Every structure is written in C-alpha cells, then in structure tokens.
Amino acid sequence: MDADPYQSEFVVPGDPVPQSRPRVTRSGHVYYASRIVQYRRAVEAAARASGLPLREGPVWLGIEAVFQRPKSHIRTKGGIRPDAPAFPYSRGDATNIAKGIEDALNQIAWADDSQVVELTVRRRWAKPGEDAGAYITICDIEPTPDVIEKRRNTISRQWTVAEREARDVNRRPSVQERRMINYRDIFDAEDDYG
C-alpha cells in the first residue's frame, strides 16, 4: 500500500494523558509533572517511528483518545455495569489531551502547533479486547479529491447503530464532517461538468 502524502496516522499506546498546568518552584523554575513529560516522549517516539513528514502548511489534527475501562465498571459475570459512565468524563478534558499531543509534535509533524487550524478530539472507553491509546491522524487542509473520501472515512470512526442505540446517543455530524460532505458535493459537481 502506498503512503498517503496528505494524511499520516499513528498510535500512541497506553491511556492518553492530559496536559497539566506548569508548576513553579519558589526560585521561579517552571516544570511539568513527570507524567505528562513521559507521555510527550511517548508521543514523540511513536511519531518518529511512523515516519511523519514535517508539514509546512495548515493541518487538521484528529485524535481518538481510547481509555481502558476500570475494573469497577465490569460485572463479575462479565459485561458492563449499568451505572458505569458511557464516556471517560473524569480522564481529563479533550482540549488538554490535544494540547499535550500538539506540543509533543512540534518540530516532528509541524514547525509549530499554530499550524493546527482544525481539531477533532473524541474520548471513549476501549471495547473488549481493544488496547488503550491515542489514535492520531494528521491531514493537510487542502487535499486532492481522492484523499477527501479517506479523510471523511477517518472522521467517521463513529459508533455502530447498535452502539448508538445502546447508549441512546443522537450525535449531530461535526463541522469537519459537514465540510467534507460539502467538499465532496463540490468535486462531484465538477466531475459532472468537466
């Protein structure tokens, strides 16, 4: 399979770690908690191992943060307890998860995280047999038409109908998904006339 020059994907194994606030000592030295420093190093290592190109233009960053369910959510006979939360609310907010990953990818995926002009972050529990991790996708903003379909499919890592009904979730399409549909309609219209 050929490498897609407009889109890169890689996985950082383990529960994602949200960016913490910097701490300051009495002498004025600023530092971060060791947990986020170690996680940033893991993000850097995974990104370098995947061979990410250094992007120069605007990019879209997609993060799917998958957390391992605590044992307290699982029934003794198997299955998830009915009172277990449907989403990992207490695992750090989505923007802090994204910030740690953005900072770690400076000078690896882009020159500066200000190049990230679109961002999609989704937090969820791991399915049975699935490993926890941050599934990261980086796309150039203006890809060719063949990449638009790939990008739309990447964004559409949504629940199945059964999962959605089980969770009673009615999710509106994201802004990114609506834009991708609009782009696809524009390119389809050009194909009809061209």
Secondary structure, DSSP 8 states (H G I E B T S, - for coil): ----TTEEEEEEES--------EE-TT--EE--HHHHHHHHHHHHHHHHHT---B-S-EEEEEEEEE---GGGB-TTSSB-TTS-SS-TTS--HHHHHHHHHHHTBTTTBS-GGGEEEEEEEEEE--TT---EEEEEEEESS--HHHHHHHHHHHT----HHHHHHHT------HHHHHHHHHHHHHHHHHHH-
